[in-house]
Amino acid sequence: MSYKRSLVLSVTAATSQTIQMPQSGTIIAALFAPIGAAAGSWELSKSSTSQIATGSPDVGVIVRLRLGALITGPTYVTLGIQVKVLDNWYIHTTGAGNVGELTLFIG
Protein backbone atom coordinates (compact mmCIF):
# COMPACT_ATOMS: atom_id res chain seq x y z
CA MET A 1 0.00 0.00 0.00
CA SER A 2 1.41 3.36 -1.01
CA TYR A 3 0.05 6.50 0.56
CA LYS A 4 1.23 10.02 1.42
CA ARG A 5 -0.40 10.40 4.80
CA SER A 6 -2.72 8.71 7.23
CA LEU A 7 -5.36 10.27 9.46
CA VAL A 8 -6.11 8.50 12.73
CA LEU A 9 -9.25 9.27 14.69
CA SER A 10 -10.16 7.90 18.10
CA VAL A 11 -13.83 7.05 17.73
CA THR A 12 -16.09 7.68 20.70
CA ALA A 13 -19.29 5.78 21.40
CA ALA A 14 -22.82 6.76 20.38
CA THR A 15 -21.97 10.08 18.76
CA SER A 16 -20.88 11.78 15.53
CA GLN A 17 -17.42 13.17 14.87
CA THR A 18 -16.13 15.39 12.07
CA ILE A 19 -13.04 14.52 10.06
CA GLN A 20 -11.66 17.54 8.20
CA MET A 21 -9.30 16.68 5.36
CA PRO A 22 -5.86 18.26 5.84
CA GLN A 23 -4.92 18.02 2.16
CA SER A 24 -6.32 17.23 -1.27
CA GLY A 25 -5.82 13.76 -2.66
CA THR A 26 -7.45 10.35 -2.81
CA ILE A 27 -8.69 8.45 0.21
CA ILE A 28 -7.21 5.11 -0.78
CA ALA A 29 -8.72 3.08 2.05
CA ALA A 30 -10.14 3.08 5.56
CA LEU A 31 -9.16 0.80 8.42
CA PHE A 32 -11.90 0.38 11.02
CA ALA A 33 -10.68 -1.02 14.35
CA PRO A 34 -13.62 -1.06 16.75
CA ILE A 35 -13.50 -2.49 20.25
CA GLY A 36 -16.88 -4.11 20.69
CA ALA A 37 -18.69 -4.10 23.97
CA ALA A 38 -22.25 -3.90 22.70
CA ALA A 39 -24.04 -4.29 19.39
CA GLY A 40 -24.09 -1.14 17.28
CA SER A 41 -23.05 0.49 14.01
CA TRP A 42 -20.34 2.69 12.53
CA GLU A 43 -21.06 4.80 9.46
CA LEU A 44 -18.47 6.76 7.46
CA SER A 45 -20.26 9.49 5.55
CA LYS A 46 -20.07 12.77 3.71
CA SER A 47 -23.40 13.67 5.35
CA SER A 48 -23.39 15.45 8.69
CA THR A 49 -26.63 13.70 9.64
CA SER A 50 -26.47 10.03 10.55
CA GLN A 51 -28.29 7.67 8.18
CA ILE A 52 -27.84 4.61 10.41
CA ALA A 53 -31.55 4.32 11.20
CA THR A 54 -32.57 4.53 7.52
CA GLY A 55 -33.02 1.48 5.35
CA SER A 56 -32.13 3.52 2.24
CA PRO A 57 -29.32 5.92 3.16
CA ASP A 58 -28.57 8.97 1.02
CA VAL A 59 -25.65 9.06 -1.42
CA GLY A 60 -23.36 10.60 1.21
CA VAL A 61 -22.93 7.32 3.07
CA ILE A 62 -19.58 5.75 2.14
CA VAL A 63 -19.35 2.68 4.40
CA ARG A 64 -21.57 1.21 7.10
CA LEU A 65 -20.45 -1.46 9.57
CA ARG A 66 -22.76 -3.46 11.80
CA LEU A 67 -20.98 -4.50 14.99
CA GLY A 68 -21.68 -7.33 17.38
CA ALA A 69 -20.55 -7.51 20.99
CA LEU A 70 -17.62 -9.72 19.94
CA ILE A 71 -15.34 -8.33 17.23
CA THR A 72 -12.60 -10.51 15.76
CA GLY A 73 -10.40 -7.80 14.28
CA PRO A 74 -10.14 -4.67 12.15
CA THR A 75 -11.89 -4.19 8.80
CA TYR A 76 -9.99 -2.76 5.79
CA VAL A 77 -12.11 -1.14 3.08
CA THR A 78 -10.69 0.07 -0.26
CA LEU A 79 -12.25 3.42 -1.23
CA GLY A 80 -10.50 5.45 -3.98
CA ILE A 81 -12.47 8.65 -3.29
CA GLN A 82 -11.15 12.09 -4.25
CA VAL A 83 -11.14 14.78 -1.54
CA LYS A 84 -10.16 18.44 -1.38
CA VAL A 85 -8.47 20.20 1.49
CA LEU A 86 -11.01 21.13 4.21
CA ASP A 87 -13.68 18.66 2.96
CA ASN A 88 -15.61 17.26 5.90
CA TRP A 89 -16.38 13.58 6.42
CA TYR A 90 -18.19 12.20 9.44
CA ILE A 91 -18.12 9.03 11.51
CA HIS A 92 -21.49 8.27 13.10
CA THR A 93 -21.78 5.56 15.75
CA THR A 94 -24.40 3.80 17.84
CA GLY A 95 -23.92 1.47 20.79
CA ALA A 96 -22.62 2.67 24.14
CA GLY A 97 -19.49 0.52 24.10
CA ASN A 98 -18.44 0.84 20.47
CA VAL A 99 -15.21 2.79 20.61
CA GLY A 100 -11.99 2.28 18.66
CA GLU A 101 -9.84 3.77 15.93
CA LEU A 102 -10.49 4.81 12.35
CA THR A 103 -7.53 5.28 10.01
CA LEU A 104 -7.91 6.93 6.59
CA PHE A 105 -5.07 6.50 4.10
CA ILE A 106 -4.55 9.50 1.77
CA GLY A 107 -2.71 9.06 -1.53
C-alpha atoms as an extended CHARMM CRD file, in Angstrom:
* protein
*
       107  EXT
         1         1  MET       CA              0.0000000000        0.0000000000        0.0000000000  PROA      1               0.0000000000
         2         2  SER       CA              1.4090000000        3.3560000000       -1.0090000000  PROA      2               0.0000000000
         3         3  TYR       CA              0.0520000000        6.4990000000        0.5590000000  PROA      3               0.0000000000
         4         4  LYS       CA              1.2320000000       10.0200000000        1.4230000000  PROA      4               0.0000000000
         5         5  ARG       CA             -0.4020000000       10.3970000000        4.7970000000  PROA      5               0.0000000000
         6         6  SER       CA             -2.7190000000        8.7070000000        7.2340000000  PROA      6               0.0000000000
         7         7  LEU       CA             -5.3610000000       10.2690000000        9.4610000000  PROA      7               0.0000000000
         8         8  VAL       CA             -6.1100000000        8.5030000000       12.7320000000  PROA      8               0.0000000000
         9         9  LEU       CA             -9.2500000000        9.2720000000       14.6910000000  PROA      9               0.0000000000
        10        10  SER       CA            -10.1580000000        7.9030000000       18.1040000000  PROA      10              0.0000000000
        11        11  VAL       CA            -13.8280000000        7.0460000000       17.7320000000  PROA      11              0.0000000000
        12        12  THR       CA            -16.0900000000        7.6780000000       20.6970000000  PROA      12              0.0000000000
        13        13  ALA       CA            -19.2910000000        5.7820000000       21.3960000000  PROA      13              0.0000000000
        14        14  ALA       CA            -22.8230000000        6.7560000000       20.3790000000  PROA      14              0.0000000000
        15        15  THR       CA            -21.9740000000       10.0820000000       18.7580000000  PROA      15              0.0000000000
        16        16  SER       CA            -20.8750000000       11.7820000000       15.5340000000  PROA      16              0.0000000000
        17        17  GLN       CA            -17.4150000000       13.1660000000       14.8660000000  PROA      17              0.0000000000
        18        18  THR       CA            -16.1320000000       15.3940000000       12.0740000000  PROA      18              0.0000000000
        19        19  ILE       CA            -13.0410000000       14.5150000000       10.0580000000  PROA      19              0.0000000000
        20        20  GLN       CA            -11.6590000000       17.5400000000        8.1980000000  PROA      20              0.0000000000
        21        21  MET       CA             -9.2970000000       16.6810000000        5.3570000000  PROA      21              0.0000000000
        22        22  PRO       CA             -5.8580000000       18.2590000000        5.8420000000  PROA      22              0.0000000000
        23        23  GLN       CA             -4.9180000000       18.0230000000        2.1560000000  PROA      23              0.0000000000
        24        24  SER       CA             -6.3160000000       17.2350000000       -1.2720000000  PROA      24              0.0000000000
        25        25  GLY       CA             -5.8160000000       13.7560000000       -2.6610000000  PROA      25              0.0000000000
        26        26  THR       CA             -7.4520000000       10.3540000000       -2.8110000000  PROA      26              0.0000000000
        27        27  ILE       CA             -8.6900000000        8.4520000000        0.2100000000  PROA      27              0.0000000000
        28        28  ILE       CA             -7.2100000000        5.1050000000       -0.7780000000  PROA      28              0.0000000000
        29        29  ALA       CA             -8.7180000000        3.0770000000        2.0460000000  PROA      29              0.0000000000
        30        30  ALA       CA            -10.1370000000        3.0820000000        5.5570000000  PROA      30              0.0000000000
        31        31  LEU       CA             -9.1630000000        0.7980000000        8.4200000000  PROA      31              0.0000000000
        32        32  PHE       CA            -11.8990000000        0.3770000000       11.0170000000  PROA      32              0.0000000000
        33        33  ALA       CA            -10.6770000000       -1.0190000000       14.3520000000  PROA      33              0.0000000000
        34        34  PRO       CA            -13.6210000000       -1.0630000000       16.7510000000  PROA      34              0.0000000000
        35        35  ILE       CA            -13.4980000000       -2.4930000000       20.2490000000  PROA      35              0.0000000000
        36        36  GLY       CA            -16.8800000000       -4.1140000000       20.6870000000  PROA      36              0.0000000000
        37        37  ALA       CA            -18.6910000000       -4.1040000000       23.9710000000  PROA      37              0.0000000000
        38        38  ALA       CA            -22.2530000000       -3.9040000000       22.6970000000  PROA      38              0.0000000000
        39        39  ALA       CA            -24.0380000000       -4.2900000000       19.3880000000  PROA      39              0.0000000000
        40        40  GLY       CA            -24.0940000000       -1.1410000000       17.2800000000  PROA      40              0.0000000000
        41        41  SER       CA            -23.0500000000        0.4890000000       14.0080000000  PROA      41              0.0000000000
        42        42  TRP       CA            -20.3360000000        2.6880000000       12.5250000000  PROA      42              0.0000000000
        43        43  GLU       CA            -21.0630000000        4.7960000000        9.4630000000  PROA      43              0.0000000000
        44        44  LEU       CA            -18.4720000000        6.7550000000        7.4650000000  PROA      44              0.0000000000
        45        45  SER       CA            -20.2560000000        9.4880000000        5.5540000000  PROA      45              0.0000000000
        46        46  LYS       CA            -20.0660000000       12.7700000000        3.7070000000  PROA      46              0.0000000000
        47        47  SER       CA            -23.3980000000       13.6700000000        5.3510000000  PROA      47              0.0000000000
        48        48  SER       CA            -23.3890000000       15.4500000000        8.6920000000  PROA      48              0.0000000000
        49        49  THR       CA            -26.6350000000       13.7030000000        9.6380000000  PROA      49              0.0000000000
        50        50  SER       CA            -26.4680000000       10.0280000000       10.5450000000  PROA      50              0.0000000000
        51        51  GLN       CA            -28.2900000000        7.6670000000        8.1760000000  PROA      51              0.0000000000
        52        52  ILE       CA            -27.8420000000        4.6080000000       10.4110000000  PROA      52              0.0000000000
        53        53  ALA       CA            -31.5550000000        4.3150000000       11.2020000000  PROA      53              0.0000000000
        54        54  THR       CA            -32.5660000000        4.5280000000        7.5220000000  PROA      54              0.0000000000
        55        55  GLY       CA            -33.0180000000        1.4780000000        5.3490000000  PROA      55              0.0000000000
        56        56  SER       CA            -32.1300000000        3.5190000000        2.2450000000  PROA      56              0.0000000000
        57        57  PRO       CA            -29.3230000000        5.9230000000        3.1560000000  PROA      57              0.0000000000
        58        58  ASP       CA            -28.5650000000        8.9690000000        1.0220000000  PROA      58              0.0000000000
        59        59  VAL       CA            -25.6520000000        9.0630000000       -1.4170000000  PROA      59              0.0000000000
        60        60  GLY       CA            -23.3600000000       10.6040000000        1.2100000000  PROA      60              0.0000000000
        61        61  VAL       CA            -22.9260000000        7.3180000000        3.0660000000  PROA      61              0.0000000000
        62        62  ILE       CA            -19.5790000000        5.7490000000        2.1420000000  PROA      62              0.0000000000
        63        63  VAL       CA            -19.3520000000        2.6830000000        4.4000000000  PROA      63              0.0000000000
        64        64  ARG       CA            -21.5700000000        1.2110000000        7.1010000000  PROA      64              0.0000000000
        65        65  LEU       CA            -20.4470000000       -1.4580000000        9.5660000000  PROA      65              0.0000000000
        66        66  ARG       CA            -22.7560000000       -3.4640000000       11.8010000000  PROA      66              0.0000000000
        67        67  LEU       CA            -20.9830000000       -4.5030000000       14.9920000000  PROA      67              0.0000000000
        68        68  GLY       CA            -21.6750000000       -7.3250000000       17.3830000000  PROA      68              0.0000000000
        69        69  ALA       CA            -20.5530000000       -7.5130000000       20.9890000000  PROA      69              0.0000000000
        70        70  LEU       CA            -17.6250000000       -9.7230000000       19.9420000000  PROA      70              0.0000000000
        71        71  ILE       CA            -15.3360000000       -8.3280000000       17.2310000000  PROA      71              0.0000000000
        72        72  THR       CA            -12.6040000000      -10.5140000000       15.7560000000  PROA      72              0.0000000000
        73        73  GLY       CA            -10.4000000000       -7.7960000000       14.2760000000  PROA      73              0.0000000000
        74        74  PRO       CA            -10.1380000000       -4.6680000000       12.1510000000  PROA      74              0.0000000000
        75        75  THR       CA            -11.8890000000       -4.1920000000        8.8020000000  PROA      75              0.0000000000
        76        76  TYR       CA             -9.9870000000       -2.7560000000        5.7950000000  PROA      76              0.0000000000
        77        77  VAL       CA            -12.1120000000       -1.1410000000        3.0810000000  PROA      77              0.0000000000
        78        78  THR       CA            -10.6890000000        0.0670000000       -0.2630000000  PROA      78              0.0000000000
        79        79  LEU       CA            -12.2510000000        3.4240000000       -1.2350000000  PROA      79              0.0000000000
        80        80  GLY       CA            -10.4980000000        5.4550000000       -3.9840000000  PROA      80              0.0000000000
        81        81  ILE       CA            -12.4740000000        8.6490000000       -3.2930000000  PROA      81              0.0000000000
        82        82  GLN       CA            -11.1460000000       12.0870000000       -4.2540000000  PROA      82              0.0000000000
        83        83  VAL       CA            -11.1370000000       14.7800000000       -1.5450000000  PROA      83              0.0000000000
        84        84  LYS       CA            -10.1640000000       18.4380000000       -1.3820000000  PROA      84              0.0000000000
        85        85  VAL       CA             -8.4690000000       20.2020000000        1.4910000000  PROA      85              0.0000000000
        86        86  LEU       CA            -11.0120000000       21.1290000000        4.2140000000  PROA      86              0.0000000000
        87        87  ASP       CA            -13.6760000000       18.6640000000        2.9550000000  PROA      87              0.0000000000
        88        88  ASN       CA            -15.6080000000       17.2650000000        5.9040000000  PROA      88              0.0000000000
        89        89  TRP       CA            -16.3770000000       13.5850000000        6.4210000000  PROA      89              0.0000000000
        90        90  TYR       CA            -18.1900000000       12.1960000000        9.4370000000  PROA      90              0.0000000000
        91        91  ILE       CA            -18.1210000000        9.0330000000       11.5100000000  PROA      91              0.0000000000
        92        92  HSD       CA            -21.4890000000        8.2710000000       13.1040000000  PROA      92              0.0000000000
        93        93  THR       CA            -21.7820000000        5.5570000000       15.7510000000  PROA      93              0.0000000000
        94        94  THR       CA            -24.3980000000        3.7980000000       17.8390000000  PROA      94              0.0000000000
        95        95  GLY       CA            -23.9220000000        1.4680000000       20.7940000000  PROA      95              0.0000000000
        96        96  ALA       CA            -22.6180000000        2.6740000000       24.1400000000  PROA      96              0.0000000000
        97        97  GLY       CA            -19.4910000000        0.5230000000       24.1000000000  PROA      97              0.0000000000
        98        98  ASN       CA            -18.4360000000        0.8390000000       20.4660000000  PROA      98              0.0000000000
        99        99  VAL       CA            -15.2100000000        2.7890000000       20.6060000000  PROA      99              0.0000000000
       100       100  GLY       CA            -11.9870000000        2.2840000000       18.6570000000  PROA      100             0.0000000000
       101       101  GLU       CA             -9.8360000000        3.7720000000       15.9270000000  PROA      101             0.0000000000
       102       102  LEU       CA            -10.4910000000        4.8090000000       12.3490000000  PROA      102             0.0000000000
       103       103  THR       CA             -7.5290000000        5.2830000000       10.0060000000  PROA      103             0.0000000000
       104       104  LEU       CA             -7.9070000000        6.9290000000        6.5850000000  PROA      104             0.0000000000
       105       105  PHE       CA             -5.0680000000        6.4960000000        4.1000000000  PROA      105             0.0000000000
       106       106  ILE       CA             -4.5490000000        9.4950000000        1.7710000000  PROA      106             0.0000000000
       107       107  GLY       CA             -2.7120000000        9.0550000000       -1.5270000000  PROA      107             0.0000000000
